[in-house]
Amino acid sequence: MSVSTNWEKIKTYIVSILVPLVLGAIVGLLTSGSMNYDNLVKPVLAPPALLFPIAWSILYALMGISYGMLEVRGLHDTDTRAVYYAQLLVNLLWPVLFFVLKWRLFAFIWIVLLDILVIIMAVRFYKRHKTAGLLQLPYCAWVIFASYLNLSMYLLNM
């Protein structure tokens, strides 16, 4: 069912953007005491710690915008929603695995699952609305890069 009025569309976009941003912020706050990124041996391409909250905020906003684009046009189906929320859940649990539990090898396996889910989500979004799918390309690239960082830090800090 398509959202009809402009106010309903605006509310849909606001909620769609706030859900990943707020959940990401909550996970960030809950895991911040366990973050030991600066103490890890990092690979050559590792960015400074300051970049991560900026990058994730942008990616979560893009995720929400894309989801909202589909929602206001009534282009979602059960499978698309399931993939969207599955990747969001997997995404939000990764810092717990990597930083809190320090299960770095398992976190790498987990982030590979995230890579797969994000790619599936981007493709599903693209098939429904090209712009919604294209807005997920930075997320795809970042998660693949994060996978490299995860594996590298696991190997360098064994």
Secondary structure, DSSP 8 states (H G I E B T S, - for coil): ----SHHHHHHHHHHHHHHHHHHHHHHHHHHGGG--GGGS---TT---TTHHHHHHHHHHHHHHHHHHHHHHTT---HHHHHHHHHHHHHHHHHHIIIIIS--HHHHHHHHHHHHHHHHHHHHHHHHH-HHHHHTTHHHHHHHHHHHHHHHHHHHHT-
